Amino acid sequence: MHKLLRQALPLAPGPSFDEVVVPHLDAGLRLARWLMRNEHDAEDALQEASLRAFRYFRTFAGGDGRAWFLRIVRNTCSTRRRRRVDTLTDAFDEHRHGADPSTDPETLLVQMDKAARVARAVHELPDRLHELFVRREFDGLSYRELADEIGVPIGTVMSRLSRARAALRGALLGGVISNASMEGS
């Protein structure tokens, strides 16, 4: 009947946007929160749905304004979720996100493994060789400074460092050989 009256009297005012949509904004926000699972996304979706409802209010044919508005909210949320999924599943651009060898996960793992093996080998050196090796290689002391610090001739420092390096080389090469033999079995 309301539709017939509206057609017969084009100037007869129908329900306004404020009467049809505004009372259901809280219900729209609750629905958007449930569908979007994020407060900020839900608020954005509700704002977009409200704008759509306002833009197309002239197509509202009467009836239940709550159902009409919540359908717009539901469709808006669905569209926004679909857009978000499309954005997340864009093709990976190899040039843009270049395969920098230093950030390749496999390369990083190999480097970490090597560093751990070296640290373990240095840690397993006998105390007198360990201290001398660390002071020379990590602290950067010269042979003369090392000799003066521990009170031995320079030749002794050199021979001990040589033994420390040989022990490290043996430990590290032994680790490579044992890793290779383990992979083969």
Secondary structure as the mmCIF struct_conf table of DSSP 4:
data_model
#
loop_
_struct_conf.conf_type_id
_struct_conf.id
_struct_conf.beg_label_comp_id
_struct_conf.beg_label_asym_id
_struct_conf.beg_label_seq_id
_struct_conf.end_label_comp_id
_struct_conf.end_label_asym_id
_struct_conf.end_label_seq_id
HELX_RH_AL_P HELX_RH_AL_P1 HIS A 2 ALA A 8
TURN_TY1_P TURN_TY1_P1 PRO A 10 LEU A 11
BEND BEND1 ALA A 12 ALA A 12
HELX_RH_AL_P HELX_RH_AL_P2 PHE A 17 VAL A 20
TURN_TY1_P TURN_TY1_P2 VAL A 21 VAL A 21
HELX_RH_3T_P HELX_RH_3T_P1 VAL A 22 HIS A 24
HELX_RH_AL_P HELX_RH_AL_P3 LEU A 25 MET A 36
BEND BEND2 ARG A 37 ASN A 38
HELX_RH_AL_P HELX_RH_AL_P4 GLU A 39 ARG A 55
TURN_TY1_P TURN_TY1_P3 TYR A 56 TYR A 56
HELX_RH_3T_P HELX_RH_3T_P2 PHE A 57 THR A 59
BEND BEND3 GLY A 62 GLY A 63
HELX_RH_AL_P HELX_RH_AL_P5 GLY A 65 LEU A 88
TURN_TY1_P TURN_TY1_P4 THR A 89 THR A 89
HELX_LH_PP_P HELX_LH_PP_P1 ASP A 90 PHE A 92
TURN_TY1_P TURN_TY1_P5 GLU A 94 HIS A 97
HELX_RH_3T_P HELX_RH_3T_P3 PRO A 101 THR A 103
HELX_RH_AL_P HELX_RH_AL_P6 PRO A 105 HIS A 123
TURN_TY1_P TURN_TY1_P6 GLU A 124 GLU A 124
BEND BEND4 LEU A 125 LEU A 125
HELX_RH_AL_P HELX_RH_AL_P7 ASP A 127 GLU A 137
TURN_TY1_P TURN_TY1_P7 PHE A 138 PHE A 138
BEND BEND5 ASP A 139 ASP A 139
HELX_RH_AL_P HELX_RH_AL_P8 TYR A 143 ILE A 150
TURN_TY1_P TURN_TY1_P8 GLY A 151 GLY A 151
HELX_RH_AL_P HELX_RH_AL_P9 ILE A 154 GLY A 184
#
